[in-house]
């Protein structure tokens, strides 16, 4: 599935809700009397039960009120310009007591494939309690069946989920699309916040957090350790150097956008036919995706670049929504980045402005993932920290220590997981062989 260099699919993970910040929380699960369960479609009336389930098992919804949770899913299901009343909203897995023990949500998105726009079904916030995992395939079969009529997309999957997808879907053939680039703006604050977050996941981390006042040297070594265990080339310097994005390009005005008018539709119309496969970015989509974002989903900021008064590109940033001790405040995610591929000066001005904006608004870290290799190659000169997807999951779950000690105990580099580098955690399936051919060979 080719992804446009300047019109990348970065927003997909953020919209579908499968970004690393939504990894299932590590909690003790109740022991069931029986492990029998049934799958049924989700209805709007199920939202209270889904809220209780997700607030327990998903970090992004931990501490989220029901009203805020309902706003998120109404935004995804009812307000979404790609949604229709007859589309599935997802499925529930219920045990004999009618308790929700598994959930898989669906968020429709409009994607351009070839000359036409198609509706894609994207999985969101899928989780099954450990005792009922044998029913996971039943949920997946319902999801896979959507490919008879729709494009189906899964993003930011764990290695276990990717193995299941490999049986029936295709990896998005974009090299290292699941790598993340980080610019740590305030390393000491990042260390303190991350240590506090991890303290609730295991006793060793809790002991380390308790000794935090005496951990000055550990705080200095923390970035180096992360670089050693997470960077594909074991580079430590980007983690120790002061983060910055400062492209040396002729300056162009970049301003915070307060809305999406006709100029955004004109810009999209001028650029959409350059690429075979990409997300549709009409003003209606942009307004829904950024301006109408529910507070529990986060807050979005769009910076628009203009040349002689004409829109030439924009970058979208998003901060976390629901606050809890399991999330790091001050995290700015690049959720969209659109610019003409032949205008590197526009990319430079947009990313310079994005970094400045994060710094000026108390940012701790600026993150980017899910973008085309040409975007990442252009950003390599800005010395980002490169993080593999399995490391992101370990950071979210608090098992990073296992990776640290395992890597330190080895003299050789661990081989990367099979399939990584060709969309290992990004998968798709098309209903039409002609569409599949376009995705496989498109740009």
N, C-alpha and C positions, 0 to 999 in steps of 0.2 A: 504494500500500500504506500505509494509514493506520497511524500508530504512536502509541500512547497517550502523552499528555503526562507522566504520572507512572509509566508502565510502558514505558519506551522500549526500543529495540532496541540499546542500547549494548553489551551483552555479545556481540552477534553477531560483530563483528570480532575480538574477543579470542579467542573460542572457535574460530572458523574459521581463525585463524592468518594472516589476511591484513592485519593491522594494519601501519602503516608501519615498525615495528621489524623486520618480516620481509621487507623489500625485498631482492631478490637482491643479493648482494655484487658489487662491481665487480672482476672478475678476468680475466686473460688466459685465453682458452679455447683448447684444443688444436685444431689444424687437422686435420680428418678427411680420410681418403683418399677417401671417398665420402660423400654426404649422404643416402643411402637409410636409412630407418628404418621400424620397424613399431610399432604400438600394441598393447598387451595388458593385461589386467586385473592389478592388484596382488594378490599373495599375501603372507601373513605372512613366508614364507621370503625375500622380496625385501628385507626391512628392512636387511640389511647393505649392499646395493648402493644403496638409497635414502639411507641414512645418508652414504655416501661422496659421493653427489651433492649432497645438501642441505648438508652441512657445508662444501662448497666454494662453493656459490652462494647460500646464505642466511645473512644476518648472525645471525639468531636461533639458528642451529645451528653457527655458526663456533666451533670449540673444544669442541663438545659430544661427550662420549664416546658410544660405541655403546650402552652400558647406559642412559644417560640418554635418548638418542634413542628407543630401543625403548620406554622407559617412557612417553614422550609419546604415541607412536602406539598403544600398548596402551591407554592412557587414552582416546584418541579412538575406537578401534575396538572394544575388548573390554569395557572398564569402563563405557562410555557407556550410560546408561539408555535412550537413544533408538536404540541400535544393535541390529541383528539379524544373525544369521549369514549370511542370504542377501542382504544389502545389499552393493553394491560398495564397495571400499575406495579405489578410484582407478585410475589407469592409468599405465603406464610407456611411454616411448618408447625403444626400443633400436635401436642401429645394427647393421651386419652382424657386428660383433665381439661382439655381445651386451652391449655397454656401455650403461649408462643415460645417455641424453642429454636426457631430459625426464621430468618427473614431475608428476602432478596428483592430489592427495589429496582424499578426500571425508570430511567429518565430518557425521553425521546429527544433527539437532536437532529438538526438538518445538516446534511453533508453533501457537498458537491462532488460527484463522481462523473468524470467526463464532462458533457455539456449540461447535465441535468442535476437537480437537487433531489436527494432521497432522504427519507426518514430513517435514522439509525436508532436502535434500541440499545441503551447503555446501562450496564449493571451498576447498582449503587448500594453501598452499605450491606453487603452480603455477609451473613454469619450464621453458623449453626452451632449450638451447644455441643460440647465434646461428647456427651453421652448419646447424642443422636446423629453423629457424623455419618453413620451408614446411610442416612437418608439424603446426604448432600447431592448424590448423583440424581436423585429424583427431582430436586430443585433445578439442577443444571440441565436436565433433559427438557424441562419446561422452557427454560431460557433459550436453549439451543433450537427448540422448535420454532422460535420466532423467525429464524433465518429462512423459513419457507417463503416469507413475504417481505422481510425487512433485512437491512444490513444490521448485524449485531456486533457491538464493540465492547471489549473489556479492557480496562486499563489498570496499571499499577497493581498487578496481581502478585500474591505470594508465590513462592516456588511450587508449593503443593497445588495451589489452584491452577497455576500454569500447566502443570503436568496433566491435570484433568482436561483443560482446554485443548491441549495438544492432540487429544483423541478425536476431536471433531471440528476444530477451528484452525486458522492459519495465523502464524505470528506476523505482526506488521514488519515488513522487511526494511526497516530503517535502522541503521547501525547505531547501537548504544542509545536508543531513544529513551530508555528507562534510567540512564545516568542522571544524576542531579549535580548542578553547579551551585556552590554556596559561596557567598562573600560574608565572612563573619566580621561584623562592624565593631562589636564590643566583645572581645574574647573573654574577659573576666566576668562580665555580666552573663554571657552565654554559659560559661562554666557553672556559675552559681545557680542559674535557672535550671539548667539541665540536671545538675546534681540533685537539686530539690525535687525535680520531677522523677528521677530514677529512684529516689529514696523510698518511694512507696511500692517499688516493684520487687525488692529482695532485701534480705538482711545485710549482705555486704555493702550494698549501696547506702542503706540506712546508717550503718556504722561510719561510712566515709563521709556522709553528709553531717553526722553529728560532730565529726572532727574538722569540719570545714574551716573554723577560725585558724587552725594550724596548718592549713593546706596551701600556703602561698606557692611553694615549689611545685606541688601537684597541679595547681592551677596553671602554672607556666608550662608544665609538661603535657597537660591535657590535649591541647591542639596538636602537638607533635604525635601523641599516641593515636589520635583519631586519623591523622594523615597517614600514618604508617599502616593502619589496619584497613582503611577504607579506600584510599586512592589506588586505582588500578596499577599505577607505576610506583607506589609507595613513596610519593613525594611528600616531604615534610614541610618544605619552605613555604608553600602557599598558606599553610595553616599557621605558621609563625609570623609571616609578614603582615603588615598592616593592610587590611582590605581596602581596595579602592577600584573604582571604574572611572577611567579618565582617558577616553579616546581623544587623540589629537586630530580633530576634524574641524573644518570651518563651522563656526557656530550658526545654528538655526534656532528660531524661537520655539520653545516647548512650553506649553501651558496646560494647567489642569482643566479638563473638560467637564462641563456641568450638564451636558446633554448630548444627544445624538440626533442631528438634523439631517437635512438633505445632502450636505457635503459628505457625510459618512456613506450614504447610499451611492452617491456618485463615485466616490473613491473605490468602494467595493465593486461596482459595476465595471470600472476601468481595469481592475486587476484580477477578477475572479477567473477569466478565461485563460489566464497565463498558465494555470496549473490544473492538473488532472484530478487531484484529490485534495480536498481541504474542507474545513468547516465553513458553513455559510455564515457570513458576517453582515447581515443587513442591519439597518438601524433598529429594527424591532427586536432582533436578537440581542444586540449590544445593550439596548435599554433594559431588556429583561435580565441579561446576564450580569450587568454591572450596577445600573442605577436602581433597579428594583430588588436588589439582593436583600433577603431577610437578615436581621441583625444577628441571628444565631449562626448564619452561614458565614458571616464576616462583613467586612467593609471594603468596598472596591474604590480604586482611584484610577482614572484614565488620564494619561498625559498625551496630548496631541501635538505633533510637530507639523509646522507649516513652512512653506517656502514661497515667498512673495504672496502671502495671504492664502495660499492653496494648501489643503490638507495633503501631506505626503506620508503619513504614518502615525501610529500610536502604540503605546505600551500600557497594559493594565496591570495594576498591582492589587493584591488582596491581603488583608490582615485577618487573623482568626476571629471567629465570632464568639461563641460561648466560652467564657473564661473558667478555667479549673486548674488545679495543681498538676494536671496532666498535659497542659499545653504551655508552650513558651510564648509569652507576650513579646511584642516587638519583632515578630516574624513577618516579613514582607515577601509574598510569593508573586513571581511574574506569571500571571495567568493568561496573558495574550501579548503578542508582539507582532505587529503587522507593518511591513515596509516594503518598498520595491526592492527586489533582490539586487538590482543594478545601482542602488543608492546606499553604499556602506556609510556615507556621511549621515544619512537619516538614522540608521541603526546606532551609530556612535552617539549622536545627540540624544536619542531616546534613552539609551542605557546610562549615559552620563546623568541625565535628568532623573531617571529612576533611582539611581544610587544616591544622588543628592537628596531626593525626596525622602528616602528611607532614613538617611542620617538626620535630616532636619526634624523628622517626626519620631525620634527616639528609637529607631530601628536597632535591633540586635543582630539580625542576620537577613540577608537578601538571598532568595532561593529561585532557581529556575530549573525546570525539568520538563521532559516531554516534547522537546523541540528538535528540529531537523539538524543533522550533523553540520551543515554549513553555518547555522546560527552559532552552534557551540564552538566551531572552529574560529569564527570571527571573535568570539568572546575569550578564547584561550589566552590572548595577549594581556588580558586583564587579571591574570593569575587567580582564577577561581579555585576553590577546593572542590575536587571531584569525588563524588560518593556513589558507590554501587548500590543498586536497589535493595540487596539483601542486608546491607549495612543500615540503610534507612529503616528497615523493618526492625532490626535489632535495637536501633536507637529509640524507636517508638515503644518497643516492648520491654526495654530495660535489660536486654540480654547482651548488650555490647561488650560487657566484661568477658564473656565466654570467647568472643572473637579476638579480643585483645590478647588473652593469655594463650589461646591456640596459635595465633599468628606469631607471637613472640617466641614460642617454643619450637617453631619450625625454621629451618635454614633456607628452605626453598619456598617459592611463591605458590600459593594455593591456586589450582586451576579454577577458572571461572566456570560457573554452572553451565550445563549444556543448554544451548539455545540463547544464552546471553549474548548480546551484540546483534541480534536479529529480531528484536522485539520480544525478548523472553517474558516480559510481563505485560505486553500489549498484544491483544489478539482480536481477530475479526472473522466474520463469515458473511458471505453474500448470497442472496437468493438466485442470482442470475450469473451464469458463467461469463457472460460478456462484461459484467461489472467486475467480476473477480479478475479478469484479464487486465482491465484498466488499473485496478488497484495494485496488481502485481508488477506492472510495468510502467506505472505513471510517474509523474514528476511532482 
